[in-house]
Amino acid sequence: MDGQSVRLRDGRTVFVTRLSPSDAEELGEEFAEADRETLYRRFCGPPPKVTPRLLARLTELDFDRRYALVARDKAGKGVAIARYEAMPQPGVAEIAVVVKPAWRRVGLASALVTKLAEAASRHGFGEFTATYLADNRAVADLLDSAGARRVITDGLADAVVRLPPRPSTMD
Ligand SMILES: CC(C)(COP(=O)(O)OP(=O)(O)OC[C@H]1O[C@@H](n2cnc3c(N)ncnc32)[C@H](O)[C@@H]1OP(=O)(O)O)[C@@H](O)C(=O)NCCC(=O)NCCS
């Protein structure tokens, strides 16, 4: 996938591409600028220490078992990231998504998760899982609208979404 424009519900447009190692520096800056609550919700607790190793792990992807998309605004600044990572169980991948506050509630996470689901399905995954803080209504509603089943234990929710069957073409 070379990149695609996505028009959001409020009329703004983002450009979605695969995340690449050249995005590591910007990602580090985003960690430093992000608000605490966003980071806390994204990582279900205190965020990891930002090190070159972490940034490399998050941006060096094989686009098969580890896959991430970034959405950029007109100026080229990253505004959202969605990723999946294969779990030890065959056919299962865990997803995580984060959207900058000024870009929320206009369908961006939904659009990215749909694209991720299509990619995951092409790569042979049949199920997405997501773990989130049980009071995270935004992601709970987002996943419920994708048909998730969820189990809540000790303040954490585990959701499972069945993916559509694998299409015939590969990207
Ligand atoms: C969760 C998050 C990714 C949602 O991103 P978003 O781009 O605002 O989501 P969308 O606009 O695609 O919303 C899709 C649906 O999710 C639900 N939703 C999203 N935000 C919501 C909120 N604040 N309250 C209730 N429902 C919400 C709604 O059902 C929404 O559909 P609707 O707008 O038609 O009602 C975003 O709030 C975020 O980055 N939060 C911090 C990080 C995080 O919690 N990540 C999840 C853990 S991995």
The ligand as an SDF file (V2000), in Angstrom:
LIG
                    3D

 48 50  0  0  0  0  0  0  0  0999 V2000
  -10.0950    5.2090   21.2830 C   0  0  0  0  0  0  0  0  0  0  0  0
   -9.7080    6.1690   20.1700 C   0  0  0  0  0  0  0  0  0  0  0  0
   -8.6040    5.5130   19.3520 C   0  0  0  0  0  0  0  0  0  0  0  0
  -10.9540    6.4050   19.2690 C   0  0  0  0  0  0  0  0  0  0  0  0
  -10.5230    7.1710   18.1650 O   0  0  0  0  0  0  0  0  0  0  0  0
  -11.5590    8.0330   17.2550 P   0  0  0  0  0  0  0  0  0  0  0  0
  -10.8710    8.3290   15.9740 O   0  0  0  0  0  0  0  0  0  0  0  0
  -12.0650    9.1560   18.0470 O   0  0  0  0  0  0  0  0  0  0  0  0
  -12.7250    6.9730   17.0220 O   0  0  0  0  0  0  0  0  0  0  0  0
  -13.8650    7.1040   15.8900 P   0  0  0  0  0  0  0  0  0  0  0  0
  -14.1270    8.5370   15.5710 O   0  0  0  0  0  0  0  0  0  0  0  0
  -13.5080    6.2080   14.7630 O   0  0  0  0  0  0  0  0  0  0  0  0
  -15.1040    6.5490   16.6780 O   0  0  0  0  0  0  0  0  0  0  0  0
  -15.7050    5.3060   16.3550 C   0  0  0  0  0  0  0  0  0  0  0  0
  -16.7460    4.9690   17.3840 C   0  0  0  0  0  0  0  0  0  0  0  0
  -16.1150    4.7150   18.6350 O   0  0  0  0  0  0  0  0  0  0  0  0
  -16.9520    5.2320   19.6860 C   0  0  0  0  0  0  0  0  0  0  0  0
  -16.2940    6.3440   20.3800 N   0  0  0  0  0  0  0  0  0  0  0  0
  -15.1710    6.9990   20.0050 C   0  0  0  0  0  0  0  0  0  0  0  0
  -14.8520    7.9240   20.9380 N   0  0  0  0  0  0  0  0  0  0  0  0
  -15.7980    7.8510   21.8960 C   0  0  0  0  0  0  0  0  0  0  0  0
  -16.0050    8.5120   23.1180 C   0  0  0  0  0  0  0  0  0  0  0  0
  -15.1810    9.4960   23.5380 N   0  0  0  0  0  0  0  0  0  0  0  0
  -17.0620    8.1710   23.8830 N   0  0  0  0  0  0  0  0  0  0  0  0
  -17.8990    7.1930   23.4840 C   0  0  0  0  0  0  0  0  0  0  0  0
  -17.7750    6.5080   22.3100 N   0  0  0  0  0  0  0  0  0  0  0  0
  -16.7220    6.8260   21.5500 C   0  0  0  0  0  0  0  0  0  0  0  0
  -18.2250    5.6900   19.0260 C   0  0  0  0  0  0  0  0  0  0  0  0
  -19.0920    4.5700   18.9380 O   0  0  0  0  0  0  0  0  0  0  0  0
  -17.7150    6.0910   17.6880 C   0  0  0  0  0  0  0  0  0  0  0  0
  -18.7160    6.1210   16.6870 O   0  0  0  0  0  0  0  0  0  0  0  0
  -19.5920    7.4590   16.5020 P   0  0  0  0  0  0  0  0  0  0  0  0
  -18.6440    8.6240   16.5350 O   0  0  0  0  0  0  0  0  0  0  0  0
  -20.2460    7.2350   15.2030 O   0  0  0  0  0  0  0  0  0  0  0  0
  -20.5080    7.4950   17.6780 O   0  0  0  0  0  0  0  0  0  0  0  0
   -9.2360    7.5340   20.7100 C   0  0  0  0  0  0  0  0  0  0  0  0
  -10.1950    8.0200   21.6240 O   0  0  0  0  0  0  0  0  0  0  0  0
   -7.8700    7.4700   21.4030 C   0  0  0  0  0  0  0  0  0  0  0  0
   -6.8260    7.5990   20.7600 O   0  0  0  0  0  0  0  0  0  0  0  0
   -7.8630    7.2860   22.7550 N   0  0  0  0  0  0  0  0  0  0  0  0
   -6.6100    7.2290   23.5020 C   0  0  0  0  0  0  0  0  0  0  0  0
   -5.8140    5.9530   23.2210 C   0  0  0  0  0  0  0  0  0  0  0  0
   -6.6480    4.7180   23.4700 C   0  0  0  0  0  0  0  0  0  0  0  0
   -7.4870    4.6660   24.3590 O   0  0  0  0  0  0  0  0  0  0  0  0
   -6.4030    3.6720   22.6660 N   0  0  0  0  0  0  0  0  0  0  0  0
   -7.1210    2.4400   22.8090 C   0  0  0  0  0  0  0  0  0  0  0  0
   -6.3300    1.4290   23.5770 C   0  0  0  0  0  0  0  0  0  0  0  0
   -5.3680    0.4700   22.4870 S   0  0  0  0  0  0  0  0  0  0  0  0
  1  2  1  0
  2  3  1  0
  2  4  1  0
  2 36  1  0
  4  5  1  0
  5  6  1  0
  6  7  2  0
  6  8  1  0
  6  9  1  0
  9 10  1  0
 10 11  2  0
 10 12  1  0
 10 13  1  0
 13 14  1  0
 14 15  1  0
 15 16  1  0
 15 30  1  0
 16 17  1  0
 17 18  1  0
 17 28  1  0
 18 19  1  0
 18 27  1  0
 19 20  2  0
 20 21  1  0
 21 22  1  0
 21 27  2  0
 22 23  1  0
 22 24  2  0
 24 25  1  0
 25 26  2  0
 26 27  1  0
 28 29  1  0
 28 30  1  0
 30 31  1  0
 31 32  1  0
 32 33  2  0
 32 34  1  0
 32 35  1  0
 36 37  1  0
 36 38  1  0
 38 39  2  0
 38 40  1  0
 40 41  1  0
 41 42  1  0
 42 43  1  0
 43 44  2  0
 43 45  1  0
 45 46  1  0
 46 47  1  0
 47 48  1  0
M  END
$$$$
